[in-house]
Amino acid sequence: MSDLNNLTSKIIEDAENTANDIIEESKKEEKRISQSFTEKGEAEKNKILKQAHIDAAAKAERAISNTKLKVRNDLLEAKQNLISKVFSTALDNLYKMSDIEYKEFMKNYILALDIQGDEEIFIENKRQNIISEDFIKELNSSLIKNNKKGELKLGSVNRNITGGFVLVKNGIEINCTYESLLEYYRDDLEGKIVETLFH
């Protein structure tokens, strides 16, 4: 019986040792798997955090870029509004020229134009009474001195010109109204205005 007890004890002991080995091996495997998952989890967590950081940085960069663009557009709009106001004020000042200033403007501008000197002049309605035949004669004399025909004449038809004048010859017009002149010189003047106001 003792042999049977010894054999049983030995089997139980071997079974316990085998079980302990299996348990020990399982614990090691569990620890290894747990560590692997922890490392993978940490790596995944770091990857997610890194991506979140990249996404946040990209969002911040977009927000900054959008803000800069809005500020630039607002500044550009403000500059354009200011430039438009300068042109509007210039136009108002042209309309407010005295009769003497208007005559001087007309004379200087006509003398600077590349014309033959035998055109018809149509003037703004409110100045019809200040441009006399004597003024036209004086203007023609100045044209002759500049090697031009000196045969300008006042147009007899009312052209509803609100400011400035128009020269006409053979159906071809040289529009010297204030609006037209400001529009013609706008690009050049805008550059000078921007330089003066914003530098």
Number of C-alpha atoms within 10 A of each C-alpha: 6 8 9 9 10 12 12 12 13 13 12 13 13 12 12 13 12 12 13 12 12 12 14 12 12 12 13 12 12 13 13 12 12 14 12 12 13 14 12 12 13 12 12 13 13 12 12 12 12 12 12 12 12 12 12 12 12 12 12 12 12 12 12 12 12 12 12 12 12 12 12 12 12 12 12 12 12 12 16 14 12 15 19 13 12 14 19 14 12 14 16 12 11 17 14 12 13 12 13 10 12 19 17 12 15 17 18 13 11 19 18 11 10 8 15 14 23 17 22 18 20 23 26 17 15 12 17 12 7 12 14 11 11 9 13 18 15 14 22 22 16 18 23 14 12 13 11 17 17 21 17 19 17 16 15 10 8 11 13 11 17 15 22 22 20 19 24 16 14 7 7 9 13 16 15 21 18 19 16 14 13 17 13 12 10 15 11 11 15 16 11 12 18 14 10 9 10 8 6
